Amino acid sequence: MPGFVSAFPQSNPVPGGIVLLPLNNNHIANSARYNKKKLAVVNNGKTQYLLVGLSLNTKPGAHHVKIRNNLGEIRKLKFRVKPKTYKAQHLTIKNKRKVNPYEKDMTRILSEKKRKTKARKSWTPEITQTNFTVPVDGRISSIFGLRRFFNDQARRPHSGLDIAAPQGTPIKAVESGTVIESGNFFFSGNMIYLDHGQGLISLYAHMHTISVKPGDKIEKGQLIGTVGETGRVTGPHLHLAIIANQTLVDPLLFLPQLSKKAAEYYKSE
């Protein structure tokens, strides 16, 4: 869309990163899998790439994807994963119930976990677009992969990118897609899952308001809601997560436009 600064994702073969593997005419893209999960095919100019999401648990060293060529033969595309160590982050959560839920909260939490898992596994054959635009204007307040401690209790690593902004700040879709899940979640607050095709999904959490509903077709840059502080938070911000082949990966790799703000964040650490 005119007026939006878009960018193609950057390959970074580390745990929590992504790998872009170029394809040639001998490959059929929709047959490719990594760890038995389907991979998206993305275009940058005339070149096609397999987009491989790497979990934070990925071990450094040699890896490969399996791909079927035009003759029906199984081939392997190899790549190597480099090690990366993520820092720790200690946060104080005033609402202690969001750190240690009551027993009566668990039914809701488990039900929401099933909805999240279903959304994460969404796969549609539509050609996916990955020239993402920044969803909200604000300051980077937390990055992907940080080993988190809430009230000195260890929790899962940070699964997205936090952009701090005043409550009510507009949130815009990073790319065109379809809303596949939305609602109020115990930990994530008001949240949206936007399916961009072939297993590539963007997630927007802790929103104040939601302006769309499941089934809606969304254009890149379209208003989908506003920044809030719902769920488990320390202040108003957007939590943006990116899912590729059912794997949470670093959103900054899809938003190189934020490199300057990311550098400022690292300097403040």
Secondary structure, 3 states (H helix, E strand, C coil): CCCCCEECCCCECCCCCEEEEECCCCECHHHCEECCEECEEEEECCEEEEEEECCCCCCCEEEEEEEEECCCCEEEEEEEECCCCCCEEEECCCCHHHCCCCHHHHHHHHHHHHHHHHHHCCCCCCCCCCCEECCCCCEEEECCCCEEEECCEECCCCCCEEEECCCCCEEECCCCEEEEEEEEECCCEEEEEEECCCCCEEEEEEEEEECCCCCCEECCCCEEEEEECCCCCCCCEEEEEEEECCEEECHHHHCHHHHHHHHHHHHHC
